[in-house]
Amino acid sequence: MTQLNSPCQNLLLGALPLETYKRLLPDLELIQMSYGEVIYMPGSELRYAYFPTTSLVSNIYIVEDGTSSELAIVGYEGFIGLGLFTGGRTMPHQAVVTRGGYGYRLRRQLFIKEFESGDESRTDRSLFQLLLRYIQALITQIAQTAACNRHHSIYQQLCRWLLLNLDRHSSNEMLVTHDQIANMLGVRRESITDAAGKLQQKGLISYSRGHINVLNRAGLETQVCECYQVIKTEFDRLIPAFVQAPENLIESVPSVPNKSSKHPIDNLILNKSIS
């Protein structure tokens, strides 16, 4: 059973050797990550690396005409702060909390210190190696999502999106509207409504305004294209703990100071979409 409020709820932190985990633990700050909060904007420098536990974060690119597309989903299996890890410092997209919950953050200087090569006395490269493996899995998700969006139907794209979210959820219910899904996939809302209606007719999901409940995950997997399995196989291979369903994610946590920047997601020019 996962300990309440433990950083171990994040698979990367939970996979660290005990000594490394104990060294980082005093500096890991529990934070509330509320729906719609912007973790970083395009071109901005992060002050922290973020490790979600019960929250979900979407990397979203918004083009000049205001249309948007989701590049990747990050949950309890990953981290936010790729620019800090690579040394690139900034990213051209933004990261937005799309499911409220909790996570941990580590100050930029402490995070970068884990990878400094100047300290020859440090032989612990465990976090560095874990993040490399995660980044490889993340690249697969981004690349396969791009291929899926180009070659597969909106119906199949919706199935992929639902399953990727389920893998990072503690329940089969999602609080999301058709508008929001359309913005993530870069398509028209009507197309999502049509695809969701077909899934509901087959008894795979039920939905009402702002709620989607997956009734038959196995059936949903029969409808999705190969892209979902390609992504999942790579995460299972590179992050072994990911093969376990996230049933041990605990939603009940005490109030903590909410220190993240607040920008409602509805104000991020995500209300436009393309065919």
C-alpha positions in Angstrom: 0.0 0.0 0.0 1.4 3.4 -1.0 1.9 5.7 2.0 -0.4 8.7 2.2 1.3 11.8 0.7 4.5 9.9 -0.2 6.7 11.0 -3.0 6.9 7.2 -3.8 3.5 7.7 -5.5 5.5 9.1 -8.4 7.1 6.1 -10.1 10.4 7.9 -10.8 10.9 8.9 -7.2 9.6 5.6 -6.0 12.2 3.7 -8.1 15.2 5.5 -6.6 17.6 3.6 -4.4 16.8 4.1 -0.7 19.9 6.3 0.0 19.1 8.6 -3.0 15.5 8.8 -1.9 16.4 9.7 1.6 18.9 12.4 0.4 16.2 14.1 -1.8 13.3 13.6 0.6 13.8 16.8 2.8 13.9 19.0 -0.3 10.8 17.5 -2.0 7.9 19.9 -1.4 4.3 18.6 -1.5 2.1 21.0 -3.5 -1.5 21.2 -4.8 -1.7 21.2 -8.6 -5.1 22.7 -9.5 -6.9 22.3 -12.7 -6.0 25.0 -15.2 -2.7 26.0 -13.6 0.1 26.7 -16.0 3.4 25.1 -14.9 5.3 27.0 -17.5 4.7 29.1 -20.5 6.6 29.0 -23.8 10.1 30.5 -23.4 9.8 30.8 -19.6 12.4 29.2 -17.2 11.3 26.8 -14.6 12.2 27.3 -11.0 11.3 23.8 -10.0 11.2 20.2 -11.4 7.7 18.8 -10.8 6.8 15.2 -10.0 3.0 14.6 -10.3 1.4 12.0 -8.0 -2.4 12.3 -8.4 -2.5 15.1 -10.9 -2.2 15.1 -14.7 -0.3 17.7 -16.8 -0.5 18.2 -20.5 2.2 19.6 -22.7 0.3 21.8 -25.2 1.4 23.7 -28.2 -0.7 26.7 -29.4 -0.1 28.0 -32.9 -0.4 31.6 -33.9 -4.1 31.3 -34.9 -5.0 30.1 -31.5 -5.5 26.4 -32.3 -3.9 23.9 -30.0 -2.7 20.3 -29.9 -1.6 18.2 -27.0 2.0 16.8 -27.4 2.0 14.5 -24.4 0.3 13.6 -21.1 2.4 13.4 -17.9 1.1 11.8 -14.7 2.5 9.8 -11.8 4.9 8.0 -14.1 6.9 11.1 -15.1 8.1 14.6 -14.4 7.9 18.1 -15.7 11.1 20.0 -16.3 12.7 18.6 -19.4 14.4 21.9 -20.1 16.2 21.8 -16.7 17.4 18.2 -17.4 18.7 18.8 -20.9 20.2 22.2 -20.1 18.0 23.9 -22.8 16.4 25.9 -20.0 13.2 26.8 -21.9 10.6 25.0 -24.1 8.4 26.3 -27.0 5.2 24.8 -25.6 3.3 25.2 -22.3 2.5 22.7 -19.5 -1.0 22.9 -18.1 -2.6 20.9 -15.3 -5.6 19.1 -16.9 -6.5 17.1 -13.8 -6.2 18.6 -10.4 -4.4 16.7 -7.7 -1.1 16.7 -5.9 2.6 16.4 -6.7 6.1 17.2 -5.4 8.5 19.8 -6.6 12.3 20.1 -6.3 14.1 23.4 -6.6 16.0 24.0 -9.9 19.4 24.2 -8.3 19.0 21.0 -6.3 17.6 19.2 -9.3 20.4 20.3 -11.6 23.0 19.4 -9.0 22.0 15.7 -9.3 23.5 15.8 -12.8 26.5 18.0 -12.4 29.6 16.2 -13.8 32.0 18.4 -12.0 31.5 16.5 -8.7 33.7 13.5 -9.3 33.0 12.2 -5.8 29.4 11.6 -6.7 28.8 8.1 -8.1 25.0 8.1 -7.6 23.6 8.5 -11.1 20.3 6.7 -10.4 18.0 9.7 -10.9 19.8 10.7 -14.1 19.4 7.2 -15.5 15.7 7.0 -14.6 15.0 10.3 -16.2 16.9 9.2 -19.4 14.6 6.2 -19.6 11.5 8.2 -19.0 12.5 10.8 -21.7 12.9 7.9 -24.2 9.3 6.8 -23.3 8.1 10.4 -23.5 9.6 10.8 -27.0 7.8 7.7 -28.1 4.5 9.1 -26.8 5.1 12.4 -28.7 6.1 10.8 -31.9 3.3 8.2 -31.9 0.8 10.9 -31.1 1.9 12.9 -34.1 1.6 9.8 -36.3 -1.8 9.0 -34.9 -3.1 12.5 -35.4 -2.0 12.4 -39.0 -3.1 8.9 -40.1 -5.9 7.6 -37.9 -9.5 8.5 -37.5 -10.8 10.9 -34.8 -12.7 7.9 -33.3 -9.4 6.0 -32.9 -7.6 9.1 -31.6 -10.3 9.5 -28.9 -9.9 5.9 -27.9 -6.1 6.4 -27.6 -6.5 9.6 -25.6 -9.0 8.0 -23.2 -6.7 5.0 -22.6 -3.6 7.1 -22.0 -5.5 9.1 -19.5 -6.9 5.9 -17.8 -3.4 4.6 -17.4 -2.7 7.7 -15.3 -6.0 7.8 -13.4 -7.1 6.2 -10.2 -10.7 5.7 -11.5 -12.6 5.2 -14.7 -14.3 8.6 -14.4 -12.9 11.7 -16.0 -14.0 15.2 -15.5 -13.6 16.6 -19.0 -15.8 18.2 -21.7 -15.9 17.5 -25.4 -14.5 21.0 -26.0 -11.5 20.3 -23.9 -10.8 16.9 -25.6 -11.2 18.7 -29.0 -8.6 21.2 -28.0 -6.2 18.5 -26.9 -6.6 16.6 -30.2 -6.8 19.7 -32.3 -10.1 18.8 -33.9 -13.7 20.2 -34.0 -15.9 19.6 -30.9 -18.6 18.1 -33.2 -16.1 15.4 -34.2 -15.5 14.4 -30.6 -19.2 14.4 -29.9 -19.8 12.1 -32.8 -17.0 9.7 -31.8 -18.0 9.7 -28.1 -21.6 8.9 -29.2 -20.4 5.9 -31.1 -18.5 4.6 -28.1 -21.5 5.2 -25.9 -23.8 3.3 -28.3 -21.4 0.3 -28.0 -21.6 0.4 -24.3 -17.9 1.3 -23.8 -18.4 4.7 -22.2 -21.1 6.8 -20.8 -21.0 10.6 -20.7 -22.9 13.6 -19.5 -21.8 17.2 -19.6 -18.3 17.4 -18.2 -18.1 13.7 -17.2 -16.9 10.6 -19.1 -17.1 7.2 -17.5 -15.3 4.3 -19.1 -17.5 1.2 -18.7 -15.5 -1.4 -20.6 -11.8 -0.8 -20.9 -11.2 -4.1 -22.6 -13.7 -3.2 -25.2 -12.2 0.2 -25.7 -8.8 -1.4 -26.4 -10.4 -3.4 -29.2 -11.4 -0.1 -30.9 -8.1 1.8 -30.6 -5.4 1.9 -33.3 -1.9 0.4 -32.7 -0.6 3.7 -31.4 -1.8 3.2 -27.9 -0.1 -0.2 -27.6 3.2 1.2 -29.0 3.2 3.9 -26.4 2.2 1.6 -23.5 4.7 -1.1 -24.4 7.5 1.4 -24.4 6.5 2.8 -21.0 6.1 -0.8 -19.6 9.6 -1.7 -20.9 11.4 1.4 -19.7 9.4 2.1 -16.4 8.6 -1.4 -15.2 6.4 -0.2 -12.3 4.1 1.4 -14.9 2.6 -2.0 -15.8 0.7 -1.9 -12.5 -2.6 -0.2 -12.6 -2.6 3.1 -10.6 -5.1 1.8 -8.1 -2.9 2.8 -5.2 -3.0 6.5 -6.1 -4.5 8.2 -3.1 -6.8 11.2 -3.7 -7.3 12.1 0.0 -4.5 14.4 1.1 -4.5 17.4 3.5 -4.5 20.9 2.3 -1.1 22.3 1.3 -0.1 25.8 0.2 -0.8 26.2 -3.5 2.3 28.0 -4.7 2.0 27.3 -8.4 1.1 30.1 -10.8 -2.6 30.3 -11.6 -3.9 30.8 -15.1 -7.3 29.3 -15.8 -7.1 26.9 -18.7 -10.1 28.5 -20.3 -8.0 31.7 -20.8 -5.2 30.0 -22.7 -6.8 30.5 -26.1 -7.8 26.8 -26.2 -11.3 27.5 -27.4 -10.4 27.2 -31.1 -10.0 24.0 -33.1 -9.4 22.8 -36.6 -10.9 20.0 -38.7 
